[in-house]
Amino acid sequence: MAIEQVSVFFENKPGKLVEILGALAENDINICAYSLADTSDYGILRMIFQDPAGAVAVLKARGFTAKATGVLGLLIDDRPGSSVRAVKLLSDAGINIEYTYAFGVPGGKACVLLRVKDNAQAEAEALLRADGARLISHAELF
Amino acid sequence: MDIKRCYQPEIEAASRDYLRAIQSARLIQMVKNCYENVPFYQQKFSEIGLLPGDIHSIDDISKLPFTVKQDLRDNYPFGLFAVPRDRLVRIHASSGTTGKQTVVGYTEEDVLHWSEGAARALVAAGATKDDMIHVSYGYGLFTGGLGLHYGAELLGATAIPVSSGNTQRQVQILQDFGSNFLCCTPSYALFIGETVADMGIDPKTLPLRGGIFGAEPWTDNMRREIERLLDIKAYDIYGLSEIAGPGVSYNCACQDGLHVCEDYFYPEIIDPDTLEPVPDGTYGELVFTCIGKEALPLVRYRTRDIAALNRDRCDCGRTLVRMSKPRGRSDDMLIIRGVNVFPSQVEHVILEQGLEPNYQIQVERKDNLDVMTVLIELSDAMFSDSVQVIQEAERRLKNAMLSTLGVSSSIRFADPRSLPRSEGKAVRVVDKRSLV
């Protein structure tokens, strides 16, 4: 029960981010959260949308390379120390977190998004569940 | 005529009539050799109804068919050799378009003639048998290293086979061994010159007097910069493995064009479209016939280099015809740090890696070194949202390019459809090196 995140590749040069965000705005697509990974040559913008397939279609129509990737979504209390437990659990199990980012949600909560390798995802999910973590689905986010 | 700095004045400053007599005799012998020993040529001659007896003098050269690089590839590796295997003393090879190399062979006599060419170049640059010749061309299948090495030894000088790389050690040897002449690519000479400065060494304190540089295009500005950085005189040398290697032609003290060793390598300039010879002084494609070669006697080999010939008497006293510095190519070959690179090789690597061939090659000169970047469009199939995975793909491509091309490159992924398409005239190569 993963959250569908949309990633888009672009060359790291001025105007590219405007192009991506502009295309989404023109199509009235709201971005729930985003995070940017960059190197000196290129960037990967990772975003959460209510309708990931729709967003991918818009980005592809503009010539971008975009695709959906499953990430784990963890609902935690928005207070000090609440994300360390989950990260430590995965770390102790030898599961590498490729990347993570988070955003606040109403009601004093926060959502942590975690990406682990595809072949480790089921194990990570089971470990978190067994530990009583609150995993949320894509639908629950909206 | 009193001619200074000349290794073989009896040839280099011979009368034109004498040279023509040598050329005619050698051409007749060579055509006979090709006809009798190279099935490829026997067939080519037969196709146009030409028999060895039809060649009476060097003037008949235009009756002969051309040879192109593809012919060497089609007959890979030894198909064009005119001598039995036991007469070969050396094999060299240069890169080909799809990873397959162009293989060349030499008899003992061939190596001697080639070495004479290199020795002529060394002496014309001012070297004597008492000098230390520092060879920083790569040693190996590439002809650069061994070509100058054998030239230096034939001259009776001391060859130092440093090969390329490890620039600080190069400078150390220049200083400690007291090298008098440096042989390498001009871009590497500049890099060595800068390293000398970086190491806080005054070039005036080095025994170095001159340098012989070639295997890649360079400009008069680069020459002046090399001369300034190393406090030497810089001379040009030209060659290609198909003909022999470095020493096919060379600068004399006048530094005004390159004297061609036309007693062994007969030059012509043709219009690359009509294939007709053009008058002296007109630029066109440089063609060589290896009239003195035994193992690989190529007939009218099209070099693809664009140059012009000058038969005016040179102030140095040599009568050997001069060719201009090549000023371009009639094909798409690139010369990156002395290594021949064809866009088709790059494409081959990309396809081999299972990628789509939407790419562009960019070449720049940074800190006097050629830098090649291959831009490849990132397709959906290749895209991963993990930076690590993309970087891993870059590394894999970089290694594959290095092993196929023999020269390093950087790989950069580009947005889809951002590069010119292969339909029509795709801009596959953007050469930003200013060589004017």
Interface residues (C-beta under 8 A of the other chain):
Chain A: Q5 S7 F9 F10 E11 K16 A37 T39 D41 Y42 I44 R46 G63 F64 T65 A66 K67 T69 E98 Y99 R115
Chain B: L378 S379 D380 F383 D385 S386 V387 Q388 I390 Q391 R412 F413 A414 D415 P416 R417 S418
